[in-house]
Amino acid sequence: MSDIWPLFRKRLDLKQFGSFETDVETPFGRIHCTMKGVPKGDRPVILTFHDIGLNHKTCWDTLFNHEDMSEIMQHFAVCHVDAPGQHEGANTFSTGYEYPSMDQLSETLPLVLKLKSVLGIGIGAGAYILTRFALDFPEMVEGLMLININPCAEGWMDWAAHKISGWTHAMPDMIITHLFGKEEIHHNHDLIGTYRQHIANDMNQFNLHLFIKSYESRRDLEIERPIPGGIFRTLKCPSLLVVGDTSPAVEAVVECNTKLDPTKTTLLKVRRPATPPRSHPAKLTEAFKYFIQGMGYTAFILLNAPVPSVPSASMTRLARSRTASGSSVTSFEGNRSRSHTHDGNRSRSHTNEGNRSRSHTTENQRGRSHTGGSMDGSANSNVDQAVPKSTEVSC
């Protein structure tokens, strides 16, 4: 048994038991962890962290029970972390208990895990915690898939809105508006009802209130896009940002994308609904496979499902951003072209056929042509020197 998992090794024989749960003591309280699989050699462990109103089961079970994700789990161990007091059957904290801040929760991860490296998957509050963890311990994080990430502190207008909402709405309704967009709330009554019932009946309401308060009190991550020769604070690992196009977190995720290294960042926009882990497990699993392939783990991952006809430069190397002056937008689905509107009057059209041509129209109506995923530098030499932007992928 590998020594990188000493806190769990003494509890159960992991080779005999494929999955188990345990509580780990930290300076900020007990952290509930669920381990699946055995760490393999020097490969990172997949580490997940959930959002407010959820726990690791309600947040990740649909994704990790998907048949394609089971293939990944044959090669990587998984550790699900629950925020203090958020797991099923959690005891109510005492009245004087001081719930850890978002910063403190990120600081507990090295104490809990005792791992060499991780691949992080987080959503909402969990995405924020994993990002803070990666900023403070960059040597421990090989890559991040961040869903509905908001890197900013809560502004005073948001604070006032939440206060007013707290006076007029029950806590489950407040969480629903955090997890889902208005369109989803108004049209998908069965899904919303399921989540509302879970939040009201399955979650410890006192503990949940403390977790929400901690998230609302988060600090700005203070990340900025790197500039050659400058001093900056940003993620050093490859990052895949994911957001549903009807999600209330769209603007925050797009803003986060502008603050990260464009050569290491990809933005994936999933067509409704707003909760990709539950609603689009197949698409999310496929994106994650391409993401870790781009990090060099191709030898461990075999795509059993038919590979969609997508441009190799963008999908099979999701972690590698192009150096075009405009963000690249591509589709999961084969020979279907789509147009996207972004940043004012700029439009893009794409077709996924052999030697593919692309046309881009910018604010000043400059034309650019691309063939086979490479840029034609002879057309406009000044284009190649423009500030790069991270890759965008739509599905």
N, C-alpha and C positions, 0 to 999 in steps of 0.2 A: 504494500500500500504506500502510495506516495506521501511524503512528509509535508506536502503543501496543504494538507487538509487535516491538521492534528485535532482541531476542535470537534470535528465530526467523526473522525476515525474511531475515537474511543467509545462512541455511542453504539454504533452498529457496524457490522461487516458489510461494506458497501457493495462488495462483489456478490453477496448473497441477497441483499435487499437493494433493489434498484431505486427506491425512493423513501425518504423519511424526513421528519420534521423535528426541529429542536430549537430551544431558546438559548441564546448566548448572552451572557452578562457583559455590559459595557458601562463606562462611567456615566452614561446618559440613560441607563435603564436596559431592560431586556429587549433583544432584537430577535424576532421569530424568523427562522430560516427553513426553507425546504430544499433539500438537495436531491437531484435526480441524476443518476449516472455516476461514473468515477472519473476524476481528472485524469487525462491521458497525456503523459509525457510533459512536454513543454507547451502544449496547446493551451490557450486561454480558456477559462470557464465562462460560460454565458451567464451574466448576472442581470436579473430583472428587478425593477422597482415600479410599483403601481402608483396610481393617481389617488386623489382624495375621493372618499366615498366608495372605494374599492379595496379589495385585498388581492393577493397573488392569484387566488383561484378565479374570482369573478373577472379579473383583468386579463389573465393570460391563458386560462385553460383552453379556450377555443383555438387560440393560435398554436399552442404547443401540443394539442391533441390532433392537429391536422396531420394527415398522412405524410405530406412532404416535409414538415418540420421534424417528424420522427426520424427521417433520414439524417438530418443534421445532428440530432441528439445521439446518433450512433457514434459520432466522432467527437462530440463536445459534451462535457458535463454541464449541467444547468443548476444555478442556485437562485431561487426566488426569495427575495427579502421583503418582509412585511414591516411597515412602519410600526413603532411601538403601539400596542393596543388595538391594532386594526385587523388582526387575524381572527378567524372563526373561533368563538368561544373565549375571547380575551376577557380577563377580569377587569373590572372598572378601576381606574386609577384612584388613589386617595385624593381628597380635596386639596391637599398641599403639594401634590406632585407637580413639578415644573417640567413641562413637555419640552423636548429638545428642539432647538431651532433647525432650520434647513441646513445651515453650516455644520451644526453638531451632528446631524444625521449623516451627512457625507463623511464626517470624521470617524464615525463608528465603523464604516465599511472595512478599512484595513484591519481593524481590531477583530471584526467578525470573521473575515474571510481567510486571512493568512495565506493569500494566493500570490503567485508570481505575476499573473496578468489576467485581465478579464475582457470580454466583449460585452458592453453594457447595452441593455434595451430598457428604456424607460418611457413613461407617458405622463404628461402633466407635471405634477409635483415630483414624481419619480424621475422624470427627465431632467428637471432642475437639479435634483440631488446628485444624479450621476454626472451631470455636467460640472457641478462644483467639485465633485470627487476627481474628475479627470483634470481639472485645472490645478488642483492642489497636489495630485499624485499622478502626473502624466506618465511616469514610467510603469504604472500599473495598468493602464488602459490602452488596449490595442485598437479599439474602435468603438463607436457609439451609434446606435439607432435611436433617435430621439423623436418621439411622437408628441405633437402638441406642446412643444417646448416654449416657455416664456422666459427669456433671460433677464427681464426687467423687474424691478421692484414694483409693488403696487402703488400707483399714483394716488394722489389725494382724491381725485374724482372717482376712481375705482373704489377707494376706501369708503367714500360717502355713499356711493351706490350700494355697496354691500351692507352698510349700516342700515340704510333705508329698507333694503330688501329683507334684512334680518328682522325688521319690525313687522313687516307685512306678509312674509312668506315663511313656511316651515323649512327646516334645514334640507330635507330631501329635494325640495323644489329649487333651492339655491344651488345644490350640487348638480342637478339636472341641467341647469342653464350653463354650468361650467363644462359639462361633458358633451353637450349636444347643442347644435345650432337651432335657430327658430324653426326652420323648415322641418327638421327632423322631429322636433317636439310637437309640431302641429299636425304632422301627417302619419308618423309611425307610433301610434298610440300603444300598440302591444309591447314594443321594445321599451318605450319610455315607462310604461306601467311595470314591466319586469324590473327595471333598474330602480324605480321609486320604491317598490316593495322590498327589494334587497336592502336599500339604504335604510329604510325605516325599520325593518324587522330583523335583519341579519347583522347589522353593524352596531357596535356599542356606541350609543349616541353621545355619551359624555366623552369618551376617548376620541371619537370622530371630531367633535367640536374642537378639541385641543389640537388635533392634526391640521384642521382647516385654519385655525388661528395662526399656527406656526407657518403655514404656507403663505397666508396673506401678509405675514410680517417679513417675508423674505427680502434679502438685499439684492441690489442690482449685481449681476455677475461681472459687470465692467469689462466685457470683452470687446475687442475691436479688430477690424480687418487688418492683417499685417501689411506693412508698407516696407519695401526694400530699404534697409539701412535704418529703420525706425525701431523704437522700443515699444512692444505691444504685448497684450495679454490675450491669448486666444487658445482654442483647442489645438493640440499638436497631433492628435490622432485623426484618422479618416472618420468622417461623420456623415450619416444618412439622416436627413431631417424628413419627417413624414407628417402630413396633415391632410385631413379631409377638406374638400373644397367648400363644404358648408359648415365647417367647424368654427366655433367662436374664437379659436386660437390662430386662425389663418394669418392675421396681421402680425401677431407676435412671432410666428414661425418665420415669416418672410423677413421680418426685421432681424431675427437671429441669423438668418442666412447671409444677410449683408455684412455681418460682423465676423464671420468665420473665414478661414483661409480658403479661397476659391479652388485651389488645386487639391484640396482634401475633402471638399464638401459637395454633397448632392442633395437637392431638394426634390422630394417625391410628393406630388399632389394626387390624392386618391379621390376619384369622383364619388360623391355622396355614398353612404352616410358619413358621419363625423367620427366614428370610432373604428378605425382600421383594424385593430387586433381582433375584434369580435365580428365585424361585418365583412372584412376582406382578408381572411387568413391565408387564402391561396396566393393572392397578389403580394401580401406582405412577406410571406415565406419566400416567394420567388425573388423579390427584391433583396431580401436578406441573403439569400444564396449568392446572388450576383455580387453583393456587397463584400462578403467574405472571400469570394473568389478573387475579387480585385485586390484584396489584401494579401494574396498569395497562398490561400488555403485551397486552391483548385484540386490538389491531389487528394484531399480528404472528402470532397463533395462531388458526387456523381449525380447529374441531373437526369433522373429516370424519366420524368415527364418530357413530352416533346418540347423542344426549345423553340420559343416564338421567334419569328423572323424579325429580329430587332437589330439595329446597328451595333456591331460589335464594339465600336469605340465608346458607346455610352452605356449599354446595359451590361455587357460582360465585364466591364471595368467601371462599375458604378462609383467606386471610390476615387476614380481619377477624373478630375474636372478638365474640360477643355480650356484653352487659352484664347477663345474667341472673345471679342469685346461685348457680345450679347450672350445672355444665358441660353444654353441649348435646351430645347424642350423636345422630348421624344415620347413615344407611346409604347406600351407593352404589347399592343395588338398589331398583328402583321400588316397586310397590305391595305391599311386604312389610313387616310391622311386626315389630319386635324389641324385646325388653326387656333392659335392662342393670342389673346390680347394682353399686353403687359407693358407697364410704364407708359401710360398715355396712349399714343397713337401707333405704337409699334406692333406689327403683326408678323406671324411666322407661319409658314406652311411646310409640311414634311410628308414625304412618301417613303415607305420602307422597302424599296425595291433595289436590287443589285447595286449598281453604281448610282447612288441616290443624289439627286440635286435638291438644293434648298434655296429658297428665296427669302430674304429678310428685307423689310422696309422699316427704316428708323425715322426719327423725327425730322431729320434733314434729307430723307429720301435717298440715302446712299444704298447702292446695290452691292450685295456680296454673294458669291457663289461658292459652294462646297461640293466636293465629290468624294464619295467613299469615306466620309468622316474626317477628311483632312482639309485644311484651309488652303485657299489659293492666294498666296502672299503677293503675287505679282500684280493683282488688281489694285490694291490699296495698301501700300507699305505701312501707312500710319495706323491701319487697323491692327496689325500684329503687335504694335506697341501700346495698345490701349490697356486699361486696367482690366484684368481677367475677372470674370464672374463665374460663380459656381454653376454646375450643371443642374438643370431642372428636368424632371421626368414626370409625365402625367400618365395615369392609368385609370 
